[in-house]
């Protein structure tokens, strides 16, 4: 599903304009970004899951083109854990 399709679906189900649905979607995504970069670093949405920041340690990797070893620096990356309701919905 594309963003445009998602906006159209939200607009249809909520009986609002596509412009309002697009603004709502942007507000949700912006709030998730803001929450992850804030002090808490996570956001839990019931029936969907939890977004959080995960820390990856520095490690040694291999360049697939040259086979040369290289150092991959430590990094904070976004992570998502699906809620039970979402897992169950996907199973059915």
Secondary structure as the mmCIF struct_conf table of DSSP 4:
data_model
#
loop_
_struct_conf.conf_type_id
_struct_conf.id
_struct_conf.beg_label_comp_id
_struct_conf.beg_label_asym_id
_struct_conf.beg_label_seq_id
_struct_conf.end_label_comp_id
_struct_conf.end_label_asym_id
_struct_conf.end_label_seq_id
HELX_RH_AL_P HELX_RH_AL_P1 UNK A 3 UNK A 14
TURN_TY1_P TURN_TY1_P1 UNK A 15 UNK A 15
HELX_RH_AL_P HELX_RH_AL_P2 UNK A 18 UNK A 37
BEND BEND1 UNK A 38 UNK A 40
STRN STRN1 UNK A 42 UNK A 45
TURN_TY1_P TURN_TY1_P2 UNK A 46 UNK A 48
STRN STRN2 UNK A 49 UNK A 56
HELX_LH_PP_P HELX_LH_PP_P1 UNK A 57 UNK A 58
STRN STRN3 UNK A 59 UNK A 62
TURN_TY1_P TURN_TY1_P3 UNK A 64 UNK A 66
STRN STRN4 UNK A 69 UNK A 72
HELX_LH_PP_P HELX_LH_PP_P2 UNK A 73 UNK A 74
STRN STRN5 UNK A 75 UNK A 82
HELX_RH_AL_P HELX_RH_AL_P3 UNK A 84 UNK A 91
#
